[in-house]
Structures are given as structure tokens and as C-alpha cells.
Amino acid sequence: ENIMEVMRNQEFLLLPAEELHKLLASDDVNVPDEETIFHALMMWVKYDTQRRCNDLSMLLAFIRLPLLPPQILADLENHALFKNDLECQKLILEAMKYHLLPERRTLMQSPRTKPRKSTVGTLYAVGGMDNNKGSFVSQGQRSKAKSDNQGLLHFLSFHFSHVLGVTVLEGPIYAVGGHDGWSYLNTVERWDPQSQQWTFVASMSIARSTVGVAALNGKLYSVGGRDGSSCLSSMEYYDPHTNKWNMCAPMCKRRGGVGVATCDGFLYAVGGHDAPASNHCSRLLDYVE
């Protein structure tokens, strides 16, 4: 848990190879990224290079080299410590192939391509509904523990909403539309991970609950949903640089609860239902656009 502090102390450099091996092999080592643990290994080796270089290939095998930035891997190939070590060269080549051949990554999976728990990232839960029909408070929890030991991160949204659309665009999180227990919403809020605050941005032209959202080519798309009277076929997009929403071509089918995703430069609307607000016996759709 406190490996960052441990690595700054002399005791870390005095660890025997067997103890260091246990740390490097652990999924639970609390580091911000794989680069940090790699540099710690290099510090350990350089503390007594003559004796410890013999353990280098064994220990390097427990570094997730494919998860290092490619610039570091390029520098390692001709590094004095690795240049004449065949096993180290094999590990470096494996990592470089992982970067150079992304289409083959599913075939290259190994313990070295699995991120450590602390480096996976951040998972946020936004909005929703509790037993009180809409008084659920938005919350987020850091799964990535930082060295400043901030621990849990909690935040409040201006609206206590459910069945909203959520996506990430160029860093910030956007919460789009939804229903606050009384009315359908066209409002949009943006969570800034730096300031750790929610702010309103431009509202959509149409109120949308159960809306599908996705980011594509620097724009935020809001697709279908329900406006209180019927399901919608309309779609609009938000430009964060102009803070404006623009309508674009509607779908062929009205869709509430639509699944939206992007792939290879296209936006897909999958399934959903076409029930009016007064009818909860919805006809489920198998159409994909």
C-alpha cells in the first residue's frame, strides 16, 4: 500500500532480489503507473550493478513492459544493462511488438499485459435512482490511489437525476438529460477532473431521458431517448469548443433506452424500445442503425 514511500528510502535499495521479486510480481503494488515500478527496479540494480545485473532478466520479467510508453522501450534496446542480455532483449522485443502490432494484442496476452490494480484508472457512478425515486446523490470513487493519499473522491451533481446519458469527451465527463423524478431534462453538466466540480454547459434543444450518448471526432452525440410524450428518433451533437448543440439527421426508428457506441469512425444505435410515456408495455427493438 505504501510502496511509493518505501521506494524513497534506503531500505528499498538494500532489499534482496527475492524480496524485490515479490513486490514486482504483485498485482496489488500501489503505484500510479508501470513506469514508476520500472524506474524503481533500475534504481535497485544501479545501487550495486556489478552483483545485481545477474538478477536483472529474472526481475525484468515481472515488469509489465508492454504497458510502458514506447519511447522508453526504444531507449532500452541499446541500454548498456540490456544490450548483451539475450533474455532482456526478448522481453523488450515482446513489448515493442505489443505496441507495433495492436491488431494482434489479443494473441499477445500474458501476465505482463495485465495492468496492476492501482493503474487501471477511475470508475465513476453518476446519478441513478434509489428507493426514494430520484434522491440518489452522484458519487465517484477513485480506484487509482494517488501518492497524496486523497483516498475517496465524492462529488455532487446539481441535479439528482436517473436514466441519464453519460460519456467522456476529451477528458471531462458529461451527464446528459435524464429525469429528476418530476420532469424530463434537456440540461447537460460537465465534470472537470482537475477542478473536481460540475458545471452546466449549453442545454440540448430537446429534453431526453433514457438517452444514448457517445463521443465521436471531438463531438458529443445525444441519440433518441424519451421527451415525456414519446420516444424520439432525433439526434443532436454538442461541440465543446463553441458550447452549442446542433441537430443532425434523425434515425429511421424512434428509440428510448437506446444503446449507442462508436466503432471505426461510425456511430451505432442498437436496440431500445418505442413505447410512449403512458405505456410501459414497450415493444423492444432489434434494429441497428
Secondary structure in CASP SS format (residue, H / E / C, confidence):
PFRMAT SS
TARGET T0000
AUTHOR 0000-0000-0000
METHOD secondary structure of the structure
MODEL  1
E C 1.00
N C 1.00
I H 1.00
M H 1.00
E H 1.00
V H 1.00
M H 1.00
R C 1.00
N C 1.00
Q H 1.00
E H 1.00
F H 1.00
L H 1.00
L C 1.00
L C 1.00
P C 1.00
A H 1.00
E H 1.00
E H 1.00
L H 1.00
H H 1.00
K H 1.00
L H 1.00
L H 1.00
A H 1.00
S C 1.00
D C 1.00
D C 1.00
V C 1.00
N C 1.00
V C 1.00
P C 1.00
D C 1.00
E H 1.00
E H 1.00
T H 1.00
I H 1.00
F H 1.00
H H 1.00
A H 1.00
L H 1.00
M H 1.00
M H 1.00
W H 1.00
V H 1.00
K H 1.00
Y H 1.00
D C 1.00
T H 1.00
Q H 1.00
R H 1.00
R H 1.00
C H 1.00
N H 1.00
D H 1.00
L H 1.00
S H 1.00
M H 1.00
L H 1.00
L H 1.00
A C 1.00
F C 1.00
I C 1.00
R C 1.00
L H 1.00
P H 1.00
L H 1.00
L C 1.00
P C 1.00
P H 1.00
Q H 1.00
I H 1.00
L H 1.00
A H 1.00
D H 1.00
L H 1.00
E C 1.00
N C 1.00
H C 1.00
A C 1.00
L C 1.00
F C 1.00
K C 1.00
N C 1.00
D C 1.00
L H 1.00
E H 1.00
C H 1.00
Q H 1.00
K H 1.00
L H 1.00
I H 1.00
L H 1.00
E H 1.00
A H 1.00
M H 1.00
K H 1.00
Y H 1.00
H H 1.00
L H 1.00
L C 1.00
P H 1.00
E H 1.00
R H 1.00
R H 1.00
T H 1.00
L H 1.00
M C 1.00
Q C 1.00
S C 1.00
P H 1.00
R H 1.00
T H 1.00
K C 1.00
P C 1.00
R C 1.00
K H 1.00
S H 1.00
T H 1.00
V C 1.00
G C 1.00
T C 1.00
L E 1.00
Y E 1.00
A E 1.00
V C 1.00
G C 1.00
G C 1.00
M C 1.00
D C 1.00
N C 1.00
N C 1.00
K C 1.00
G C 1.00
S C 1.00
F C 1.00
V C 1.00
S C 1.00
Q E 1.00
G E 1.00
Q E 1.00
R C 1.00
S C 1.00
K C 1.00
A C 1.00
K C 1.00
S C 1.00
D C 1.00
N C 1.00
Q C 1.00
G C 1.00
L C 1.00
L C 1.00
H C 1.00
F C 1.00
L C 1.00
S C 1.00
F C 1.00
H C 1.00
F C 1.00
S C 1.00
H E 1.00
V C 1.00
L C 1.00
G E 1.00
V E 1.00
T E 1.00
V E 1.00
L C 1.00
E C 1.00
G C 1.00
P C 1.00
I E 1.00
Y E 1.00
A E 1.00
V E 1.00
G C 1.00
G C 1.00
H E 1.00
D C 1.00
G C 1.00
W C 1.00
S C 1.00
Y E 1.00
L C 1.00
N C 1.00
T C 1.00
V E 1.00
E E 1.00
R E 1.00
W E 1.00
D E 1.00
P C 1.00
Q C 1.00
S C 1.00
Q C 1.00
Q E 1.00
W E 1.00
T E 1.00
F E 1.00
V E 1.00
A C 1.00
S C 1.00
M C 1.00
S C 1.00
I C 1.00
A C 1.00
R C 1.00
S E 1.00
T C 1.00
V C 1.00
G E 1.00
V E 1.00
A E 1.00
A E 1.00
L E 1.00
N C 1.00
G C 1.00
K E 1.00
L E 1.00
Y E 1.00
S E 1.00
V E 1.00
G C 1.00
G C 1.00
R E 1.00
D C 1.00
G C 1.00
S C 1.00
S C 1.00
C E 1.00
L C 1.00
S C 1.00
S C 1.00
M E 1.00
E E 1.00
Y E 1.00
Y E 1.00
D E 1.00
P C 1.00
H C 1.00
T C 1.00
N C 1.00
K E 1.00
W E 1.00
N E 1.00
M E 1.00
C E 1.00
A C 1.00
P C 1.00
M C 1.00
C C 1.00
K C 1.00
R C 1.00
R C 1.00
G E 1.00
G C 1.00
V C 1.00
G E 1.00
V E 1.00
A E 1.00
T E 1.00
C E 1.00
D C 1.00
G C 1.00
F E 1.00
L E 1.00
Y E 1.00
A E 1.00
V E 1.00
G C 1.00
G C 1.00
H E 1.00
D C 1.00
A C 1.00
P C 1.00
A C 1.00
S C 1.00
N C 1.00
H C 1.00
C C 1.00
S C 1.00
R C 1.00
L E 1.00
L C 1.00
D C 1.00
Y C 1.00
V E 1.00
E C 1.00
END
